[in-house]
Amino acid sequence: MARRTTMEIAERLLGRRDFLKTAGGAAFLPSVLTMQAHGQTTGALSHTAKSTMPANNRINIGVIGMGWQGPSNTQAFLALEDCHVLAACDVDKNHLDAAVKLINDAYGTQDCKGYHDYRELLASPEIDAVMIAVPDHWHEIVATAAARHKKDIYSEKPLAHTIAEQQCIVGAARENEVIWQMGSWQRSSPIFHKAAEIVRNGLIGTVTRVEVGLPGENSNYDHIREETAAKLAAAGLKGELEQIVPGTKAWDLLVSEPPPELDYETWVGPSRMEPYMKARSHKCWRLNYNTGGGKLLDWIGHHGDIAHWGLNFDNTGPLEVEGSGNLPPRNAVWNTGQHYRFELKYPGGVTMIIAGGDPGIKMGTKWIGSEGWVWVDRDGFDVSNPDLKRGKYLPRELRKVKLYTSDNHQQNFLDCIRTRQSTVTPVEVGHHSAIPGHLCTIAMLTGRKIRWDAKEEKIVGDAEASKLTTRDYRAPWKMSV
């Protein structure tokens, strides 16, 4: 199937009969098409249950993965007038029922269709685009399938569970010319935009060091630590989730049958089958390398992504990665590294420090240059030159380099579906933003310095480490090479 042109998208949205009434379709094109292709985007449109925009002019969206981030993303799309969330998919019946209710309540209808199997949702010709918020170990399979069905994609970070899977996704997205928006929403936030523009415009001189501060401690999702401790105490046992391993009474106590609403066989999917534990299921999956990448991979697509943006590193990567972290036993319930610190060497003499739980590295992104510094986080913004603190965006006269401006991440995705122009966080950005996190994880697991060929996208001179850029798939699932 050929790439959908702007006119083809327009024809689908208005309907062929109305489309043919216009002069080649040009007269009806949405006003968004008159905007700058790579510049400013419109703000979010107000959502009402009964939209004033004709239903056949809205972009139909299906949402896949409705456990945690999925509902938040869906609510953001529900608030936008020029899209219609038409379908939801999840392998947990409780999550799916809640999602369908959320969507139907928002529109005041019963039109949302629920799916257990993402493949059935993707096969629907009514769906123009999908939002993907499944666990990391499912990203590659769902995203490549969506691309091959010509669905435009809004996907959560990191791009995938391994570098090889990311490469498959990039290939599928390019081949099928889909519009892609990574869930790295900080690029649509004014303070992150301003901080990155300060760096890109040389206002702190030549940058030689950037510090990326990420969370170090494992999160206590839904008070799972207290729940686990209480369960163990009732049996006269103790233990931390980072230390409980197979063959112990504590492990046996935490193993249970999956809840009836969860299709656990499908949830595990391509990953290694492990006995069900609540502490490794919803939300907590990110704290075990079988399904997630720990806090490091969970956050690298945010603050690491912003570091790349400011340094103009969206299409490159580090040369060397070295560091360590506090690794639990590989077979522990939670086995991802905590309290980590890595040093990455980039082209041009730039050193990046990526750290979690390090008192010397502040949460957020800090660039240090020859003439000053700038720091940004969700809770604030600071810069060595107090004159640069004023204003929401950098003053026009200082913006010799103008970064892509988006003030609403979901709206930017919808606008780009119509224009067929790049989003603020396309698939290549998501790929290169996550690679440092994957390489840091490999350095931590092997205990060795990793040398990376950014052009060829491969580890140099270390066959054992190279194996960790991919993983085996559990049958019948296969990587989409």
Summary of the structure (lengths in Angstrom):
residues: 481
radius of gyration: 22.9
end to end distance: 18.8
largest distance: 78.1
contacts: 1653
relative contact order: 0.16
helix: 40%
strand: 17%
